[in-house]
Amino acid sequence: MMKFAKTIALIGLVLLLIPMNMFAGGQKDSAPAAGVNEVTEIVYWQYFYETKKDTIDTLIEMFEAENPDIKVTQQTFPYDNYNTKVASSVPSGEGPNVINLYYGWLPKYIDAGYLQPLPESAFSSETIKSEFFSLVDAAKFNGSYYALPTAVRSLALFWNKDLFKAAGLDPEKPPKTTEDLIKYAKLLTKTDKDGNYLQTGLTMQLTGQLHHWLREVLVRQFGGTPYNTDSTKIMYNSQAGYDAFKFFTELSTVEKIGMPNFMTDDVTAFKAGAMGMTIDGSFRLGTLDKLDTLNYGVSELPSMNGVNYNFASFWANGITNFTEGKKLEASIKFLKFLTSDTAMTMWLKNIGELPAKKSLAMTDEFSNDPKFGPFIRGLEYANATKFIDEKAQRKVWIDAWDEVTLNGMSIEDAVNAAAVTEQAVLDEYYKK
């Protein structure tokens, strides 16, 4: 009995000496141990696009390896619900610390108070101007940059080499001029006995990238300019604007080389091998290169009367307004990493979007690449529309198309109506 009592006493002594956290499911103390850095957690948001999500996952792993005291969690959402999710989360101080957004959304995000200006001490205006393409100035409001891109985009002509060959065209020689563009597209177009398209020659989807081609390229090629120098006044309600829109609508109504919504949309039709040529952004390369059955090439946009223009745009990363303290420091570090040469090179190779820094984009390796090169060379003569409300400013051209092709409105009246509607959008913003 005495021996048993001694045993019990000894067990009790041992239990007293065991740290209490061993009985809490292995849970760590709330305070970090001496010599161990506290981990700061931040959240990154972007809309779901598979190659972008996968690339950010890889970049996060690389960043965390260099910064073991920072943990980054990526969350993605469907594109159509993205802005709604932001609007329901950020004002209440929830959601991301670093957020990816289209540059055309910046005015609305800034007005709603979603973003804070990038600190000049970390992202100086002088450095941005010297390193990045000038189109990044579209992210500058009231003297401050609110976001910076990892990559930028321009437009180019994609053509299906197999369909070129079947139509008797040289599969290695795309059209260089708008005259040849129409000529080639006619040869590539196929219809049934009732005139229904079996194969189209050219893209016609204004909901895609063609409203950019129309506004920033065709209007300029016809001798006009879409906006004044500070983008506060519409200028395309002119003869150049009428001529550009007439040229565009007649590709379908007169030349009959394509139609909107063929096979749902242009991307679907081109991927399926049912469209000879399409105009799209550099971001499409990552998707098309996954298709073993698609044999395609890329060239600079066709010129008109020897004149070349292009449109450039970008998705950028900003820091939300409620981010402060250690989370702000961590967010600044992560944003610097996302705008590094390492991140830009990976983004180019995985997704097809172009480095936002001039010195990196214009290296021989990239500018002479058969697929990246046409987009990069196009940046040298590209313009970026400084959108106030990208969705509304795109819709004016979709509505103009419908008025002309469905309701018989004249080209001039449709363009003038588009200008009045878009000018009201600009006036509403700039009067504030």
Protein Blocks (a to p, Z undefined) as FASTA:
>chain_A
ZZmmmmmmmmmmmmmmpcfklmngopacfbdcehiacdddddddddddfklmmmmmmmmm
mmmmmmmmbccddddddfklmmmmmmmmmmnopajfbdcddfklmmmmmmnopaccddfk
lmcfklmmmmmcfklmmmggehiafbdcfbdcdddddddfklmmmnopafklccfbfklm
mmmmmmmpccdfkopafbdfbdcbfklmmmmmmmmmmmmmnopafbdfkopacfklcfkl
mmmmmmmmmmmmmnopacehighiamlmmmnopafbdcddfklmmmmmmpmklccddddd
ddeehiacdddddddddddfklgcjllmmmmmmmmmmmgmklmmmmmmmnopacfbfklm
mpmklmmpmklmmmmmmmmmcccdddfblmlmmmmmmmmmmmmmmnopafklmmmmmmmm
mmmmmmmmmmZZ
